[in-house]
Amino acid sequence: MPATTPPTLYLTFDDGPIPEETPFVVEQLAQYNAKGTFFCVGDNLRRHPEVAGLVVAQGHRLANHTFHHLSGWSTSHAHYLQDVAQCQELLDALQPEARPLLRPPYGRITRPLARELHRTHQIIMWDMLTCDYDQQFAPEECLATAIRLSRPGSIVVFHDSLKASRNLRYVLPRYLAHFAELGYGFASL
């Protein structure tokens, strides 16, 4: 009987890289031989290239989250495209990709923007948002919800940001341990 592929989760991290949180994430992932995709804010890439370098050195993937974390619903078409391009320049210097990935901040993007960006980027959304950034969401509740809603193949969103720190630092190690115990693998996109 052929070996079966273990179920896989695709862990993604939005809003970094920052020195306060991203190294913690990389350390946690390393404990489970897990790979992740980091949707980077370009201004954070500019300010913290050494942290981005750590992510790349550990075999994770960098991806675009715009330069200034813009909403595609309230930003002009031209300004949004320029902001994506500005972030992509930094990403290309750190980790050239055949087909760059983009996650619109807040998941907000218009159809015309999506059509235009699809020419140069694969747009990645998610099916499991941990809400780790929500200070009203207790860490235990955040973990329980993340575990309950994750399925094989889920694209899971965490945030390597100061706003998410309390929940991220509680949830991520326990989330990884839980699914590793169940035989899951963790891959980048």
Beta strands, then each sheet from edge to edge (+ up, - down):
strand 1: 8-14
strand 2: 36-40
strand 3: 61-64
strand 4: 101-102
strand 5: 122-123
strand 6: 128-129
strand 7: 155-159
strand 8: 185-186
sheet 1: 3+ 2+ 1+ 7+ 6+
sheet 2: 3+ 2+ 1+ 8+
sheet 3: 4+ 5+
end
